[in-house]
Structure formats: structure tokens, C-alpha cells
């Protein structure tokens, strides 16, 4: 492919304010998280004779523009920035002043010699070489601030659209596993990536409370239809009917026995074996392990992560 000559980057001018002898441009420097002010003095027919610029941090720009958009009475802001000495050039001081005085707003930019302080900041080191003081009416300052804030809001929306695949996906919570000796182990995998916490469902514990209960008590005798004693055809009382040798003692016991037999033959859902979160089953032949596992489940409402965690829990119980 043909190589195209590099193009000179240009700044997007968000807003421009021009008076008879001064101008102020608000420019986009959001790629470095700032808003750039570029101001200058000029004469009609002669062009610009001096200029100055200043970079405002985005957080500070929102506060300043918000105060101007609300026409906050008596608002003032002043900040000191600059360029440190480099390549044999001395430090340059840049000072921004914003002040609301009655119905007028003044934005002043100063550039002059600077000095590097112990904290790394740039402070003025003598009188300013260039001073540009741009005046606004209160309504003009409000109009400028509203336009720039709208631009910043649109930039926020664009940034969210670009990074929407990251929105709503917080980092997973990390868990500190316990070694066999009870000490904390690093919650990282073999490649150094953090392990997300997985909370499995607690293992169901077998209980006898849900088993069907068969009634074993005596069943009351069933009365006759008319409530009178049985009689033969000649009017004499009939002999009592003796049950067979292999028949139940009570008339209703056969029905109960058959019902109990059906209940006992009904399939019982298989009990789920107890196991740790890592999939290791609990040794059913080890009574101490089973009791400690069930106590851990009753207290924590969740199965232990591994047998080592249960052993550490057992040692805590033994030491208490």
C-alpha cells in the first residue's frame, strides 16, 4: 500500500469568544484528560501580537464551567501550572485566573519565567511576560460554559459506548483458601490469575423427618349397619364368627397391613452422598468426619471447600 504523508494533528475548538482586541478558544485535549484554553491579543488589520495557553484538568474544568453556567456570584479560581526545565530550556510558569465580578467575568492567562519547587510544582519566578485578560458579560460566560459542558457530556457518552463491554462486569470476589495446616493459601491459579469464588448449593443432609410413618396401634372394630346383633333366619342370635387361623385379629387390620405394605414398597428417593465443594466425597465410614461435616454445614450453611478446610475447622473445635 502507498504510504500517505503524515497529517498535522489539529485541535477541536469547542467554543470561541472574540472581543474587539482579544479572543479565547476552548479546545479539546480530552485525550490527556484536560481542556485547553488558548487566548491572545490582536489588532485589527495587524493580527495577533501575543498569546498564552493553559491546560485545565477535566475535574477542575467541570467545577469552573459549572459555576459559570450557574452564574455563581463572587466565584473565583486560580491555579499555577507550567513546564519544567528540559533540553536546556528554563522552566515556564502558566497561571490561570477566573473571577466573577458583578455582571462581568474575567479569564486571565499569564505566562512567564518559572522555578521548580521542592514538591515538583512550577511557581512564578518574576513578572509575567505575556498577559491576556479576556472579559465576558455574565450571560456570555454562561453561554460558553453551557456549550462546553454539553460537549463534555457527549464525550462521556461516547466513552461509555466504546467501553460498554466493561460496564456492569465487576471483578470477581477472591477467596483465601486454607492449607492443611490451617494457614492461608494464595487465591491464585497456576498462571497467577485470581480464582473467582464459586458458591455451590449446600449438600442435602438425609433426615428421617420426611419418611412415611405406618400406624401400628389397634384399629377399632367396624360396627354393623343397623347397630343390632346378628340373627339367623328363625330369629335366634347367630353364633359369633371366628376369624380364620391365618386371618388378622381385627377386621380392619388387613386393610392397614396392605396399605403399610404399599407404603413400604414405594420408591424412596436416593440420598445424595455428602461431598466437599471440590467434589471429594465424605468418608461415610469415618464417624468423626461425618459429624464434623454435618456440624460445619449446620453452622456455615454451606459445604466445606475441601477436606483440609474441614480438618482446620475440627482443630478449632478441639482447641475451643
DRENNU-377625 format. One record per residue: x negated, y, z of N, C-alpha, C in turn. Coordinates in pm, whole numbers, plus 50000, padded with zeros to 5 digits. Layout:
N
XYZXYZXYZ
...
# end
This chain:
320
499164988050000500005000050000499135012450000
499645022949938498915035449930498885042150066
497755047450102497615054550228498055068950210
499015072850293499515086550286498705095350379
498455107750340497685116650427498445119350556
497725120350668498415122950795499095136450794
500285136650853501045149050862500775155850995
500825168950993500615176551116501865175751203
501735171051327502925169951412503495183751443
504795184451446505485196951479506325194951603
506535205751674507365205251795508785209451761
509725202651824511135206251808511435218251897
511915228751837512285240551915513745239251957
513945237852086515295235852139516065248952138
515405259752174516085272752182515055283852158
515525294852099514665306352071515395319152113
514665327052188515185340152230514215350952181
514735360952108513895371252047514435384952086
513515393652131513855407652156513145416252051
513135429452069512505438251971510985437051968
510395432152078508925431452081508405418252140
509275409352183508835396852246509725385252201
509225373252216510015361352185509655350252284
510565340852297510345329152383510955316952314
510145306752293510605294052237510585283452348
511675275952358511735264152446511575252052356
510515244352377510155233652285510165219952353
510335209752271510405195952317508985190452339
508695186752465507465179452498507845167552586
509005161452554509525150652638508705137952626
507885136952524507045125052514506045124152628
505775135352693504915135252811505715139552935
507055139652923507895142953037507905157453075
507785166452974507735180653005508545188652902
508775201252935509365211152845508335222252827
508095226252703507045236052675507675249652647
507155259952713507535273752687506415280452607
506795286652497505825293752413506365307952391
505615317952441506065331852435504955340452377
505355351852319504355360852259504875375052243
503945384052223504245398052193503995400552044
504845408451984504655411251841505125425651812
504735430251694505175443351646505765441451506
506805448751481507475447451352506515451351239
506435442851143505565445351028504125441851052
503735438751175502335435451205502165421151255
503215415251302503135401451351502755400551497
502455388551539502155385851680500725389951713
500555396351828499225400451870498715392851991
499575386152068499155378252184500235367952215
499815357152276500785346552310500275338652430
501185331252490500865322552604501865310952605
501455300052667502375288552677502245282252815
503245274252848503275267952980504105255152970
503635244553033504345231853036505035230353172
506345227853168507135225953291507485211153303
507265205553420507695191853444509205190853429
509655179453379511075177953348511955179653472
511515174453585512305175953707512435190653747
511335198353736511395212653767512225220153664
512135216153538512905222853433514395221553459
514835209853505516265208053533516735217453643
515895219153746516265228053857516335242653809
515325246953735515285260853687516435263653593
516645254953496517725257053399519095255953466
519215247253563520495246353634520815259053710
519805265153773520035277753845520405288953748
519755289353631520095299653533521475297153473
521835284353451523155281353396524265285253493
523995284653622524995288453723524935303253757
523975310353699523765324553732523545326253882
522645318053934522375318354077521705331554114
522345339254199521845352454234520575351354317
519585359854285518335360154361517425348254339
517695340154237516845328454215515465332754166
514435325754213513065328554168512265315654174
511335314454083510475302654076509115307054024
508045301654086506705304954043505835292654059
505075289353955504205277753963502895280653892
501835273953944500475275953893499985262753831
499585263853708499015252453637497845257353553
497265248453475496155252753391495425240953332
494335244053268493485234053202492155233353274
491725221553319490445220653390489275223053296
488105225953347486935227953260486565215053188
486275216253060485915204552981485115209052859
484195200652817483345203152700482645216652708
482225220352828481515232952845482405245052851
483705243352841484625254652848485095256552991
485265269153034485705271553172487175267953190
487595267253315488995264253347489895275853305
491115272653265492095282653223493295281753316
493705293053368494845293853458496095297753380
497225291053411498515294353349499545295453460
500215306853465501175309953572502525312753508
503575306553563504955308853518505745315153631
506485325753599507355332353696508725334153635
509765329753708511165331553667511865338553781
512555349553751513215357353856514535362753804
515565361653887516885367453858517025379953944
517165391453878517295404353948518545411253897
519605409753976520865415953936521435409753810
521615418053706522155413453578521065410053479
519815409853522518685407053433517895394953482
517315387953387516475376353416515145378453345
514045375853416512715378053361511925364853365
511365361453250510505349553237509135354653195
508145352753283506805358153259505785346853253
504945347253151503855337753134502535345253137
501575340153216500265346453228499185336153201
498165340353131497015331853102495735339553133
494795333053203493555339753240492545329653289
491415334753337490395325553390490895318553515
490455306253532490885298453649489715291653716
489995285753829488985278353903489625265553958
488815255353965489275242354012489175241854164
490285239054230490315238454376489905224454423
489795223154555489405210154613490455199454590
491715203454574492795193854552492985190254406
492195196054317492315193154175493225202654101
493825212454168494695222154102493865233454041
494525241153956493885252553892494505265253949
493675273954003494125286554061493545298153979
494245309553975493715321053901492375325553960
491485329853872490165334453913489895348053847
490715357753885490595370953826491895375153760
491955387253705493175392053641493495384053514
494775383953480495215376553361494745383453234
494445375453133494015380753004495225383552915
496225374952924497445376452844498655376052937
499555385652919500795386052994501945388052897
502935379352904504135380552821505335379752913
506105390552920507265391253007508495392952919
509315382452912510505382452826511715384952914
512535394952876513715398652953514965392952889
515925388952975517225383752933518305391253008
519455392252946520645395453021521135382553089
521905383953193522325372153270523065362253181
523915367253092524655358453003523735351752902
522735358852852521795352952757520985341652822
520565343852948519825333453018520705321253042
521985323753076522905312553096523115304852966
523215311752853523405305052725522185296652689
520985301952714519785294252686519705281852774
519955283552904519855272352997520865261452963
522085265252925523115255352892522725247452768
522165254152668521755247352545520615237452572
519645241252652518515232452679518965220552764
519845222752862520335211652944521135201752860
521905206652763522625197552674521665189052592
520555195052549519535187552475518925176652563
518645179952687518055170152777519025158852807
520305161952820521295151452843521375142052723
521335147852602521355139352482520115130552477
518985135852519517755127952522517875116552623
518525118952738518745108452836519595097152778
520645100852704521505090652643520725082452541
519925089152459519115081952360518135072552428
517535077052535516585068552606517285056352666
518505058052717519245046652771519635036752662
519965041952543520305032852434519095024752390
517935031152389516725023952350516375013252452
516585016352579516215007052686517414999852745
518504998552667519704992452723519514977652754
518544971152690518304957052721517704955252861
517234966152920516684965453055517674969853161
518794976053118519764981453214520574969953271
520814970253402521644960153466520964946953488
519644946353477518914933853500517854936253606
518254936753734517264938953839516304927253850
515174929853906514174919353925514704909054022
514394896154003514914885754092514324887054231
515124883154330514624883054467513594871854481
512564874454559511484864954577511634858054711
511254845554714511374837454834509984832754874
509694833155003508404828755053508544814455104
508104804355026508214790555074507274787855190
507534776855259506754773155377505994760555346
504704760255384503904748355366504264737755469
503644726255458503934715455551503544719055694
502534727655711502114731555845502894743455900
503914748255825504724759355872504254772855829
503114774055760502614786855714503294790955585
503314804055558503974809155438503094806555316
503724801955209503024799255083503374809954983
502474813154889502774823454787503924819054698
504864828454675506044825454593505744828354448
504734821754394504384823554254504184810054190
504394809654061504224797353987502754795653949
502484785353868501094782553833500474793653749
501304800353667500774811153583500814824653651
501154825053781501154837653854502444845253849
503454840453776504734847553768505554844653893
506334854553943507144852154063508244842154035
508544834154137509604824254124510914830354172
511974830154091513264835354136513884825954238
514674831654326515354823954429516594817654369
516734804754384517944797954340518654792754462
519914795654475520714791754590521674780754548
521314768054565522214757354525523394756254619
524384749154576525544746954661525144737754776
525634740154897525314731355009525834717454984
525044707355024525434693455006526584690055098
527584683055044528744679355124528364668755225
528764670355350528484660955456529684651955474
529444638755479530554629355493531214631155627
532514630655630533284632455752534414622355754
534764617455875535864607955890537194614755913
537194628155913538444635155942539434633755827
538934631755703539814631155589540254617155553
539804607055628540194593255595541634590555636
542364582155559543764579055597543804570655723
544774573255809544954566155935546144556755923
545974543955955547044533855948547674532456085
549004532856088549714531656215549724517156259
549294514756384549204501256438550184498756551
550964508456593551914506656702553134498556660
553944494556756555154486656723556164495056646
556824488456554557844495156474559204492356534
560044502356557561364499756617562204490656529
563054482656596563914473356523564974480956445
565364475056334566364481156249567724476456293
568634485656325569984482156371570824477456253
571914470356285572844465856181573614477456126
574354474756019575044485655952576144491556037
576974482656103578104487756182577794488556329
576624484656367576214485856507576734474456592
577554464956542578104453956621577244441656604
577494431556695576744419056687577214411056567
576314402756514576664394556400577594383256444
578604380256361579584369856391579704360556272
580154348056301580394338556194581764340656137
582144332056043583454333655981584604330856076
584434321456180585514318356275585554327956392
584794338156392584854348356497583904346156610
583154334956611582204332456718580904339756690
580254343556798578974350356775577974341056710
577274346356614576314338256541575034336556621
574354325956593573094323456664572044333356615
571154337056706570124346656664569224340556558
568844348856468567974344556359566534345056406
565894333256398564504332556441563574335056321
562604343056337561684345456226560844333056198
560414331856078559544320756039558214321756112
557524310456110556264309956185555234319556130
555214321155999554224329855938554764343755908
555954346855956556544359955931556124369556041
556144382656017555794392456123556794392156235
556374396856354557244396956471558364406956459
558144417856387559144428256377559614429256233
560924432856211561434433556075560664443455989
560204454456043559554464655962558064463255949
557494453456019556054452256017555524447755882
556324439755807555874435255676555694446955582
556644456555589556544468255503555324476555540
555114478155672553964486055717552664479155679
552644465755691551434458555655551114460155508
552154459055424551904460755281551424474955250
552054484955316551634498855294550204501155339
549844495055454548474496455502547504489955409
547904478355352547034471655257546794479955134
547834486555083547674495154966546794507254998
546974512855121546164524455157544694520755168
544434508655223543044504655236542424501155102
543294496755007542764493254876542584505254785
543124517254823542994529054739541534533154730
541074536854612539644540154596539254552454676
538164551454749537614562654827536524569454745
536594582654734535554589454654534174586654709
533234583554623531874580454672531234592454741
530564589654851529894600154926528634604554853
528464617654847527294623154779526084622054869
524994615954824523824614654912523234628354946
522744629355068522124641755112520764643255043
520484655555002519214657954936518794672354957
517464674654941516914688054954517154695954826
516854709054835517044717554718516134713554602
514974707754634514084703654525514454690254465
515584684354510516064671854453515624659554527
514774660554629514304648854705515424644054796
515794631054791516864626254879516384624955023
517354625655115517064624155257516994609155288
516004605255369515844591255406516974587355501
517944579455450519084575655533518684566555647
517554559455637517114550655745516384557855856
516074570755837515374578455939516414586756015
516774582256134517834588956210517424603156248
516154604956285515724618456323515814628056206
515434623356087515514632055969516964635355935
517844625255946519264627655916519864637756014
519594636056144520164645056245519614659256227
518314660456203517734673756183518284680356057
518484672455951519034677855826520454683155848
521294675255917522674679655942522714691856033
521814692656129521764704556216521334716856138
520344714956048519914726155962521074730955876
521834721555818522984725255734524034732855814
524314728055938525324734656020524904748656062
523604750856081523124763856127522894773556011
522284768755902521934777455791522994778055681
523934768455680524944767655575524324765455437
523184758955433522504756355307521494745355332
521254737255230520304726255244518874731755250
517954724855322516554729255323515954728555183
514964737055161514334737355028513524724755001
512894719255103512064707455085511924700555220
511314688855218511104681555341510124688855432
509184696255373508234703955454508944714755534
509944721155473510714731355545511484725155659
512044713155638512764706355746511824702455858
510604698155824509644694755928509264706856011
509094718355945508794730656019509954734256110
511174732456062512374735256144512434725756263
512054713056243512064703256350511044706956458
509874711656412508864715956511509334727856592
510064736956528510614748356602511604743756708
512444733956673513394728656771512684721756885
511624714456853510904707156958510154716757051
509684727956997508934737557078509864746257163
511134747457124512064756157198512404750057333
# end
